[in-house]
Amino acid sequence: MKKQKILIMGAAGRDFHNFNTYFRDNQGYEVVAFTATQIPDIEGRTYPAELAGDLYPTGIHIYPEGDLLKLIEEKEIDQVVFAYSDVPHEYVMHKASEVLAAGADFRLMGLKNTQIKSEKPVVSVCAVRTGSGKSQTTRRVSLILREMGYKVAAIRHPMPYGDLAKQAVQRFAELSDLDKHECTIEEREEYEPHIENGVIVYAGVDYEKILRQAEEEVDIVLWDGGNNDLPFYKADLNIVVADPHRPGHETTYHPGEANVRMADVFVINKVDTADREDIMTVSESLRNLNPKALIIEGASPLFVDDPGAIRGKRVLVVEDGPTLTHGEMAYGAGWIAARRFGAAEIVDPRPFAVGSITEVYKKYPTTGNVLPAMGYGEAQIKELEQTIQNADVDLVVIGTPIDLSRILKIDKPFQRVQYELQEIGKPTLDDILREQFKSK
């Protein structure tokens, strides 16, 4: 029987996972190409033979998504697999229409063929959208489980933007491991807070191997999701975080709606900074989609070392990059803190932006008067540093989850804004986790 020729549309994450779990050793298919989008400079590489397996001795080339229609024709593609996250339903169907018109089938892969079963219990934390608050929710869950006597590791959704073969399985137990693995700012934002809390982090490319290694040293696996993607592992408890700053997105974004429909527990986060009407809108929507799931309301209170330093100052606000880019938020915790603690002016960074930072504003026009902490490579980190140096401000307010001064030189006074999840009312995550798992 003739092999089906496959092209996988991705962004260096879900695409590789779908390949590894379903296509890698599947004699019925030939994966001819990957395409890449969302993340700067990830196309033009090859998914290496070391990871691709015996059927692909020369690896699989990764092309820019702009080549999609040309590739379908030139390589006689039979099926296109859509494998990235945090995009509107309408966007997905526009891509489907392009593919169908070009003559190929369009495919979305579900959990049956892509989830991996662990030998240990798994708690999954996913979200409706990027920037909803998965990170602080995952940290809260890890703290509770450790207080119960369990050893846990956070396995983070992939962000392999470097040498894929070297990044197949990564383990982070100390801050020095971030330098060892040449982590981007985005990776550091996710790993560093866990490490500082004493939680081991795993990540990489081959999530079967990652899981098996983690199982050797932990009692419970904590899936720390990325964007609004589906969990890679079959979970005993599915926690999904929703954001009342973006009401309605729980029904209009892929695959966030699928997460909503499979959730055991919802955390409606940021209720301390959202309108009550929007909170109720999201709550009602979640109940309509999944009436069996429990709903927890949570705040993300802000902590600033010296709030008085912000008052009366002209400030530059630096925010988490993905929240502003494909998360489409105009602002984040840094902007809220600047407003709350009396900044005289939040200065627009655009006149000071250089290089790829300028291009980010063009590509994501919904970004407000804040600076996305973009740093997918050494050159972009330098451009971020130069943009901050160029800014004519009194103070920099840093709303990213990490201490940026560890990575780049900040030549101005700065204040960090930190935040943790705080449940409001009952039930709490502590109640739910203690019911799910008995203390050791």
C-alpha positions as CSV (number, residue, x, y, z in Angstrom):
1,M,0.0,0.0,0.0
2,K,1.3,3.5,-0.9
3,K,2.4,5.5,2.1
4,Q,0.5,8.7,2.8
5,K,2.7,11.7,2.5
6,I,2.4,14.0,5.5
7,L,3.3,17.6,6.2
8,I,3.1,18.8,9.9
9,M,2.4,22.5,10.5
10,G,3.9,23.5,13.9
11,A,5.9,25.8,16.0
12,A,8.6,23.6,17.5
13,G,6.5,21.9,20.1
14,R,3.2,20.0,19.5
15,D,4.4,19.2,15.9
16,F,7.4,17.2,17.1
17,H,5.4,15.5,19.8
18,N,2.7,14.3,17.3
19,F,5.5,13.0,15.1
20,N,7.3,11.2,17.9
21,T,4.2,9.5,19.3
22,Y,2.3,8.6,16.1
23,F,4.4,9.0,12.9
24,R,8.0,8.2,13.8
25,D,7.8,4.4,13.5
26,N,4.6,4.3,11.5
27,Q,5.1,2.4,8.2
28,G,1.9,3.7,6.8
29,Y,3.1,7.3,6.5
30,E,6.0,9.3,5.3
31,V,6.4,12.7,7.0
32,V,7.9,14.8,4.2
33,A,8.2,18.1,6.0
34,F,7.5,20.3,8.9
35,T,6.5,24.0,8.6
36,A,7.1,26.5,11.4
37,T,5.5,29.7,12.6
38,Q,5.0,31.9,15.8
39,I,8.6,31.7,17.0
40,P,11.4,33.7,15.3
41,D,14.1,31.9,13.4
42,I,13.0,28.3,14.0
43,E,12.5,27.4,10.3
44,G,15.4,26.4,8.0
45,R,16.5,23.7,10.4
46,T,16.2,19.9,10.2
47,Y,14.4,17.6,12.7
48,P,17.5,15.4,13.2
49,A,17.9,11.8,12.3
50,E,18.8,11.0,15.9
51,L,15.3,11.9,16.9
52,A,13.4,11.1,13.7
53,G,14.2,7.3,13.9
54,D,15.2,4.6,11.4
55,L,12.6,5.6,8.8
56,Y,14.3,9.0,8.4
57,P,18.0,8.5,8.1
58,T,18.6,12.1,6.9
59,G,16.1,13.8,9.2
60,I,13.1,15.9,8.2
61,H,13.5,19.5,6.9
62,I,11.6,22.4,8.6
63,Y,10.3,25.1,6.2
64,P,8.6,28.4,6.9
65,E,4.8,28.2,7.0
66,G,4.7,30.6,4.1
67,D,5.9,27.7,1.8
68,L,2.9,25.6,2.8
69,L,1.0,25.6,-0.5
70,K,4.1,25.3,-2.6
71,L,5.1,22.2,-0.5
72,I,1.7,20.6,-0.9
73,E,2.1,20.8,-4.7
74,E,5.8,20.0,-5.1
75,K,5.9,17.2,-2.6
76,E,2.5,15.7,-3.4
77,I,1.3,16.0,0.1
78,D,-1.7,13.8,1.0
79,Q,-2.4,15.1,4.6
80,V,-1.5,18.3,6.4
81,V,-1.5,17.9,10.2
82,F,-2.2,21.2,12.1
83,A,-0.1,21.0,15.3
84,Y,0.3,24.3,17.1
85,S,-1.8,26.2,19.7
86,D,-3.4,29.4,20.9
87,V,-5.0,30.5,17.6
88,P,-8.7,31.5,16.9
89,H,-11.0,28.8,15.6
90,E,-11.5,31.0,12.5
91,Y,-7.8,31.0,11.9
92,V,-7.6,27.2,12.0
93,M,-10.5,26.9,9.5
94,H,-8.8,29.4,7.1
95,K,-5.7,27.3,7.2
96,A,-7.9,24.2,6.6
97,S,-9.5,26.0,3.6
98,E,-6.1,26.7,2.1
99,V,-5.1,23.1,2.5
100,L,-8.3,21.7,1.1
101,A,-8.3,24.0,-1.9
102,A,-4.7,22.8,-2.6
103,G,-6.0,19.2,-2.7
104,A,-4.7,17.7,0.6
105,D,-6.6,16.5,3.6
106,F,-6.5,18.6,6.8
107,R,-6.1,16.9,10.1
108,L,-6.3,17.7,13.8
109,M,-4.9,14.9,16.1
110,G,-6.6,14.1,19.3
111,L,-5.5,12.6,22.6
112,K,-5.9,8.9,21.9
113,N,-3.0,8.9,19.4
114,T,-0.8,11.5,21.1
115,Q,-1.0,11.2,24.9
116,I,1.5,9.1,26.8
117,K,0.5,7.1,29.9
118,S,2.7,7.5,33.0
119,E,3.5,4.9,35.6
120,K,3.1,7.6,38.2
121,P,0.1,9.8,39.0
122,V,-0.1,13.0,36.8
123,V,-1.6,16.4,37.5
124,S,-2.0,18.5,34.4
125,V,-2.2,22.3,34.4
126,C,-3.3,23.8,31.1
127,A,-5.2,26.9,30.0
128,V,-7.7,28.6,27.9
129,R,-5.2,31.1,26.5
130,T,-1.5,32.0,26.8
131,G,-1.0,34.3,29.8
132,S,-3.9,33.1,31.9
133,G,-1.7,32.1,34.8
134,K,-0.6,28.5,34.4
135,S,2.8,29.2,35.8
136,Q,1.7,30.4,39.2
137,T,-1.0,27.7,39.3
138,T,1.6,25.0,38.7
139,R,3.8,26.5,41.4
140,R,0.9,26.5,43.8
141,V,0.1,22.8,43.0
142,S,3.7,21.8,43.4
143,L,3.9,23.5,46.8
144,I,0.7,21.7,48.0
145,L,1.9,18.3,46.9
146,R,5.3,18.8,48.5
147,E,3.6,19.8,51.8
148,M,1.7,16.5,51.5
149,G,5.0,14.7,51.4
150,Y,5.3,13.9,47.7
151,K,8.3,14.5,45.5
152,V,7.2,16.2,42.3
153,A,8.8,17.3,39.1
154,A,7.4,19.8,36.7
155,I,7.6,18.6,33.0
156,R,7.2,21.7,30.9
157,H,5.7,21.9,27.5
158,P,8.5,22.1,24.9
159,M,10.4,25.1,23.9
160,P,13.3,23.6,21.8
161,Y,14.7,26.5,19.9
162,G,18.3,25.4,19.7
163,D,20.1,22.1,18.8
164,L,17.2,19.6,18.8
165,A,19.4,16.5,19.3
166,K,21.1,18.1,22.3
167,Q,17.8,19.2,23.7
168,A,16.0,15.8,23.5
169,V,15.9,15.4,27.3
170,Q,16.7,18.3,29.6
171,R,16.8,18.3,33.4
172,F,17.0,21.6,35.4
173,A,17.7,21.3,39.1
174,E,19.9,24.4,39.6
175,L,20.0,27.9,38.1
176,S,23.3,27.0,36.5
177,D,21.5,24.4,34.4
178,L,19.8,27.3,32.5
179,D,23.2,28.5,31.3
180,K,24.3,25.0,30.6
181,H,21.4,24.4,28.2
182,E,21.6,27.9,26.7
183,C,18.0,28.8,27.6
184,T,16.1,31.6,26.0
185,I,14.3,34.2,28.0
186,E,11.0,32.4,27.4
187,E,12.4,29.1,28.8
188,R,14.0,30.9,31.8
189,E,10.6,32.5,32.6
190,E,9.1,29.1,33.0
191,Y,11.9,27.1,34.6
192,E,13.6,29.6,37.0
193,P,10.7,30.0,39.4
194,H,10.3,26.3,39.8
195,I,14.0,25.8,40.4
196,E,14.0,28.6,43.0
197,N,11.2,26.8,44.8
198,G,13.2,23.6,44.8
199,V,11.2,21.8,42.1
200,I,13.1,19.9,39.4
201,V,12.0,20.8,35.8
202,Y,12.2,18.5,32.8
203,A,11.7,19.6,29.2
204,G,13.0,19.0,25.7
205,V,11.8,17.2,22.6
206,D,11.2,13.5,23.2
207,Y,8.5,13.4,25.9
208,E,8.4,9.6,26.3
209,K,12.1,9.6,27.3
210,I,11.6,12.7,29.4
211,L,8.7,11.1,31.3
212,R,10.5,7.8,31.9
213,Q,13.5,9.6,33.4
214,A,11.3,11.8,35.6
215,E,9.4,8.8,36.9
216,E,12.6,7.4,38.3
217,E,12.9,10.2,40.9
218,V,9.4,11.5,41.7
219,D,6.1,10.3,43.2
220,I,3.9,12.6,41.1
221,V,4.4,14.1,37.7
222,L,3.2,17.7,37.2
223,W,2.5,18.6,33.5
224,D,3.2,22.3,33.1
225,G,1.4,23.2,29.9
226,G,2.4,25.8,27.3
227,N,0.2,28.2,25.4
228,N,-3.3,26.6,25.6
229,D,-2.1,23.3,24.2
230,L,-3.5,19.9,25.2
231,P,-1.5,17.9,27.8
232,F,1.0,15.4,26.4
233,Y,0.4,13.0,29.3
234,K,-2.8,11.2,30.4
235,A,-3.7,13.0,33.6
236,D,-5.4,11.8,36.8
237,L,-6.4,15.4,37.4
238,N,-6.9,18.1,34.7
239,I,-6.7,21.7,36.0
240,V,-7.5,24.4,33.4
241,V,-6.9,28.1,34.0
242,A,-9.2,30.7,32.5
243,D,-8.7,34.5,32.2
244,P,-11.6,36.9,32.9
245,H,-9.6,39.7,31.2
246,R,-10.5,37.9,27.9
247,P,-14.1,36.7,28.3
248,G,-15.4,34.6,25.5
249,H,-12.0,33.2,24.5
250,E,-12.8,30.0,26.2
251,T,-15.1,29.2,23.3
252,T,-13.2,30.8,20.4
253,Y,-9.6,29.6,20.6
254,H,-7.9,26.3,19.6
255,P,-7.3,24.1,21.4
256,G,-8.3,26.0,24.6
257,E,-11.9,25.0,24.2
258,A,-10.9,21.3,24.1
259,N,-9.1,21.9,27.4
260,V,-12.2,23.4,28.8
261,R,-14.3,20.4,27.8
262,M,-11.9,17.9,29.4
263,A,-11.2,19.8,32.6
264,D,-11.8,18.4,36.1
265,V,-11.1,21.7,37.8
266,F,-11.2,25.3,36.5
267,V,-9.2,28.1,38.1
268,I,-10.6,31.5,37.1
269,N,-7.5,33.6,37.7
270,K,-6.9,37.3,38.2
271,V,-10.3,38.0,39.8
272,D,-8.7,40.7,41.8
273,T,-8.0,42.8,38.7
274,A,-10.9,41.8,36.4
275,D,-14.5,43.3,36.2
276,R,-17.0,41.2,38.1
277,E,-19.3,41.1,35.1
278,D,-16.5,39.5,33.0
279,I,-15.8,37.0,35.8
280,M,-19.4,35.9,35.8
281,T,-19.5,35.7,32.0
282,V,-16.5,33.4,32.0
283,S,-17.9,31.3,34.9
284,E,-21.2,30.8,33.1
285,S,-19.5,29.9,29.9
286,L,-17.3,27.3,31.6
287,R,-20.3,25.8,33.3
288,N,-22.2,25.5,30.0
289,L,-19.3,23.8,28.3
290,N,-18.4,21.5,31.2
291,P,-20.9,21.4,34.0
292,K,-19.1,18.6,35.9
293,A,-15.9,20.5,36.6
294,L,-15.3,22.3,39.8
295,I,-14.7,26.1,39.7
296,I,-12.1,27.9,41.8
297,E,-11.7,31.6,41.8
298,G,-8.1,32.8,42.2
299,A,-6.3,36.1,42.6
300,S,-2.7,36.9,41.4
301,P,-1.7,39.4,44.0
302,L,1.3,41.5,43.1
303,F,4.5,41.9,45.1
304,V,7.0,44.7,44.5
305,D,10.2,45.1,46.6
306,D,9.7,48.9,47.0
307,P,6.3,50.1,45.6
308,G,7.2,53.7,46.7
309,A,10.0,53.7,44.1
310,I,7.4,53.7,41.3
311,R,5.3,56.7,42.6
312,G,5.7,59.8,40.4
313,K,8.2,58.2,38.0
314,R,8.2,57.9,34.2
315,V,8.5,54.2,33.8
316,L,9.2,51.6,31.1
317,V,7.2,48.4,31.7
318,V,8.7,45.1,30.5
319,E,6.2,42.2,30.3
320,D,6.2,38.5,29.6
321,G,6.7,38.1,25.8
322,P,4.3,35.3,24.8
323,T,1.5,36.8,26.9
324,L,1.6,39.9,24.7
325,T,2.4,38.2,21.3
326,H,0.3,35.2,20.5
327,G,-1.5,35.7,23.9
328,E,-2.8,39.0,22.4
329,M,-2.8,40.8,25.8
330,A,-2.1,44.5,25.7
331,Y,-0.5,44.5,29.2
332,G,0.5,42.3,32.1
333,A,1.4,42.4,35.7
334,G,4.0,45.1,35.3
335,W,1.5,47.6,33.7
336,I,-1.0,46.9,36.5
337,A,1.7,47.5,39.2
338,A,2.8,50.7,37.5
339,R,-0.8,52.0,37.5
340,R,-1.5,50.7,41.0
341,F,1.6,52.2,42.6
342,G,1.3,55.7,41.1
343,A,3.6,55.9,38.1
344,A,3.5,59.4,36.6
345,E,3.6,58.0,33.1
346,I,4.0,54.6,31.4
347,V,6.2,55.5,28.5
348,D,5.6,53.9,25.1
349,P,8.7,51.8,24.2
350,R,8.1,51.9,20.4
351,P,10.3,55.0,19.7
352,F,13.2,53.2,21.5
353,A,12.8,49.8,19.9
354,V,15.6,48.3,17.7
355,G,15.9,45.4,15.3
356,S,13.5,42.5,15.8
357,I,11.8,44.3,18.7
358,T,10.5,46.8,16.2
359,E,9.2,43.9,14.1
360,V,7.4,42.4,17.1
361,Y,5.3,45.5,17.4
362,K,4.4,45.4,13.7
363,K,3.4,41.7,13.9
364,Y,1.5,42.1,17.2
365,P,-0.3,45.5,17.0
366,T,-2.5,44.7,20.0
367,T,0.5,45.2,22.3
368,G,0.0,48.2,24.6
369,N,2.6,50.7,25.8
370,V,4.7,47.9,27.2
371,L,7.9,46.1,26.1
372,P,7.7,42.4,25.4
373,A,10.6,40.5,26.9
374,M,11.6,38.8,23.7
375,G,14.8,36.8,23.8
376,Y,14.8,33.8,21.5
377,G,18.5,34.1,20.8
378,E,21.6,36.0,21.8
379,A,21.0,38.7,19.1
380,Q,17.4,39.3,20.2
381,I,18.5,39.5,23.8
382,K,21.0,42.2,22.9
383,E,18.2,44.1,21.0
384,L,16.0,43.9,24.1
385,E,18.9,45.2,26.2
386,Q,19.5,48.1,23.7
387,T,15.8,49.0,23.7
388,I,15.8,49.3,27.5
389,Q,19.0,51.4,27.4
390,N,17.5,53.7,24.7
391,A,14.4,54.4,26.8
392,D,14.1,57.9,28.2
393,V,12.6,56.9,31.6
394,D,13.3,57.2,35.3
395,L,12.6,53.5,36.2
396,V,12.1,50.1,34.6
397,V,9.2,48.0,36.0
398,I,9.8,44.3,35.2
399,G,6.7,42.2,35.1
400,T,8.4,39.0,33.8
401,P,8.6,35.9,36.1
402,I,12.4,36.1,36.2
403,D,15.1,38.5,37.2
404,L,16.1,39.9,33.8
405,S,19.2,41.5,35.3
406,R,20.7,38.0,35.4
407,I,20.6,37.9,31.6
408,L,21.0,41.5,30.4
409,K,22.5,44.7,31.7
410,I,19.9,47.1,32.8
411,D,21.4,50.6,33.1
412,K,18.5,52.2,35.0
413,P,16.9,51.6,38.4
414,F,14.3,48.9,38.3
415,Q,11.7,47.2,40.3
416,R,10.5,43.6,39.8
417,V,6.8,42.6,40.0
418,Q,6.2,39.1,41.2
419,Y,2.9,37.3,41.6
420,E,1.6,34.0,43.0
421,L,-1.8,32.3,42.9
422,Q,-4.1,32.9,45.9
423,E,-7.4,31.0,45.9
424,I,-10.5,32.8,47.1
425,G,-13.2,30.9,49.0
426,K,-13.9,27.2,48.8
427,P,-13.0,24.8,47.4
428,T,-9.2,25.4,47.2
429,L,-6.6,23.5,45.2
430,D,-5.4,22.2,48.6
431,D,-8.9,20.7,49.2
432,I,-9.0,19.1,45.8
433,L,-5.5,17.7,45.8
434,R,-5.8,16.3,49.3
435,E,-9.0,14.5,48.2
436,Q,-7.3,13.2,45.1
437,F,-4.1,12.1,46.8
438,K,-3.7,11.0,50.4
439,S,-0.8,12.5,52.3
440,K,2.3,10.3,52.5
